[in-house]
C-alpha cells in the first residue's frame, strides 16, 4: 500500500518535529515536507502535492486559515 503523504506546517519547530516523529512511526504515513509559516506551507503543498496537510492556524506571514484557502484555490 502506498503511504499517505503528509506536509506539516507549524511555526514551532519542536511541535513539527514531535508530530513528524509520531507520524513516521506509522508504516502507512510519510511526511514529505515541513513549513514554518503559511507562505512556505502553500508553496510546499503545491510542490509536493501531499494527500494531507496538517496546518497550524496561528502562523506568521500567512495564517493557517488563509494558507488553506490558497491551497484549495491552487489545487
N, C-alpha and C positions, 0 to 999 in steps of 0.2 A: 504494500500500500504506500502511496506517495504521502510524505508528511505534510501537514498543514504548515504553510509558510506564513511567518508572523513578523511584523515590524513593531518595534516598541518605541514609543515617543514619550519621554518624560524629562523634565529639566533637572531632576535629581538623579545623579549618577548612581548612587547606592541603590535607589529603587529600581532603576533599569537593570542593573547588574544582578540584583537579587531575583527579580522576576525572570530574567533570562536563565539563571541557574535552575530555577524551579521548572520552567517550561522545557528546557533542554534535557531534563531528566526523563521526560516522556518520549517514548520512541516515535510517536505519531506527530511530534511538533518539531519545527526547525525555525529558529529565529534567524531571519535573513538580513536584519539591519536594526540599527538604533539611531534615534534622533534626539537631540537635546532641546529643540524648540519647534514651534509649529511650522515654520517655513521649511526646516530640514525634513520634517515629517512628510509634508506634501511632496517635496522633491524625491524623497526616498521611496514613497509608495508608488509614485509614477515610474521611477526607475526599476524597482524590484518587483512590482505587481504581486504583492503578497495576497494570501487568502484572507488574512485578518490583520487589522492594525489596532493595537492597544494604545490609545492616546489619552494622555493626561489632559484634564480640562484647563488647568491654570498653568500656562507656559509662556515664556517671553516671546516677543516678536510677532507671534500669532497664536491666539489661544486655541485650545483643542477643538472647541465647537466650530470656530471658523476654519480651522485646518480640515476638519471632517467635511464641511460644506464644500471646500475647494477640491478635496479628493473626490467627492461624489460628482462634482461638475466635470472633473477631468477624466474620470473613469466611468 
